[in-house]
Amino acid sequence: MNKINSNNNVTALANDKRKKIMKRYLATAITCGIVAVCMVPVLADSDAINNMSNIIFGIIRAIGVILSGWGLVQVGMSFQSHDPSQRSQGFLCLAGGLIIVFAKSILTAIAPGVFS
């Protein structure tokens, strides 16, 4: 008798899990369907796109300058404290910041005409 009850409990739990998974699947499928149907094409002028691109690359350049400055500070502090690991981190931060500063130029060199 106990085996039958425990077997029914297991199947009841399995059915509950199936129902939960099916509800989540259907909710995700319906959401994706609504998003796919409700997409509206954006008709933007090329000047607006270029201005937005310039703003984004300006923000990226500012972040690169900040990282380069922090790298210089770390290198300076490493010379003062004679810490080689801090010196290597400073040079890496400086190099990464310079790469970020010149990201638009690097991307333009790799793919001309895309980021102009």
C-alpha positions in Angstrom: 0.0 0.0 0.0 2.8 2.4 0.8 4.5 1.7 -2.5 1.4 2.8 -4.4 1.1 6.1 -2.4 4.8 6.9 -2.8 4.5 6.1 -6.6 1.5 8.4 -6.9 3.3 11.2 -5.1 6.3 10.9 -7.5 4.1 11.1 -10.6 2.2 14.0 -9.1 5.4 15.9 -8.5 6.6 15.1 -12.1 3.2 16.3 -13.5 3.6 19.6 -11.5 7.1 20.1 -12.9 5.9 19.4 -16.4 3.1 22.0 -16.0 5.5 24.6 -14.6 7.9 24.0 -17.5 5.1 24.2 -20.0 3.8 27.4 -18.6 7.2 29.0 -18.7 7.8 27.7 -22.3 4.4 29.1 -23.5 5.0 32.5 -21.8 8.4 32.7 -23.4 7.1 31.7 -26.8 4.2 34.1 -26.7 6.5 37.0 -25.6 8.9 36.3 -28.4 6.0 36.1 -30.9 4.6 39.5 -29.7 8.0 41.1 -30.0 8.5 39.7 -33.5 5.1 40.9 -34.6 5.3 44.4 -33.0 8.7 45.3 -34.4 8.6 48.6 -36.2 11.4 49.6 -38.6 13.3 52.7 -37.6 13.6 55.3 -40.3 16.5 57.3 -39.1 18.5 59.9 -41.1 22.1 59.1 -41.7 23.1 62.3 -39.9 21.4 61.2 -36.8 23.2 57.9 -36.9 26.5 59.6 -37.4 25.9 62.0 -34.5 25.0 59.1 -32.2 28.1 57.2 -33.4 30.2 60.3 -32.6 28.7 60.6 -29.2 29.2 57.0 -28.3 32.8 57.0 -29.5 33.4 60.2 -27.6 32.2 58.5 -24.4 34.5 55.5 -25.2 37.4 57.9 -25.8 36.8 59.6 -22.4 36.8 56.3 -20.6 40.1 55.4 -22.4 41.6 58.7 -21.2 40.5 58.0 -17.6 42.0 54.5 -17.8 45.3 55.8 -19.3 45.5 58.4 -16.5 44.9 55.7 -13.9 47.6 53.6 -15.5 50.1 56.5 -15.3 49.2 57.0 -11.6 49.8 53.3 -10.9 53.2 53.4 -12.7 54.2 56.4 -10.7 53.2 54.9 -7.4 55.0 51.7 -8.3 58.3 53.5 -8.9 57.9 55.1 -5.5 57.1 51.9 -3.7 59.4 49.6 -5.8 56.5 47.2 -6.5 57.0 45.3 -9.8 53.5 43.8 -9.9 51.9 47.3 -9.5 54.2 48.5 -12.3 53.1 45.8 -14.7 49.4 46.5 -13.8 50.0 50.2 -14.5 51.6 49.6 -17.9 48.8 47.2 -18.8 46.2 49.7 -17.7 48.0 52.4 -19.7 48.2 50.3 -22.8 44.6 49.3 -22.6 43.5 52.9 -22.1 45.5 54.0 -25.2 43.9 51.2 -27.2 40.4 52.3 -26.1 41.3 56.0 -26.9 42.2 55.0 -30.4 39.4 52.5 -30.8 37.6 54.4 -33.6 40.8 54.7 -35.6 41.6 51.1 -35.1 38.1 50.0 -36.2 38.3 52.3 -39.2 41.6 50.8 -40.3 40.2 47.3 -39.9 36.9 48.0 -41.7 37.1 51.1 -43.8 33.8 52.8 -44.5 31.8 51.2 -41.7 32.8 53.6 -38.8 33.2 56.8 -40.7 
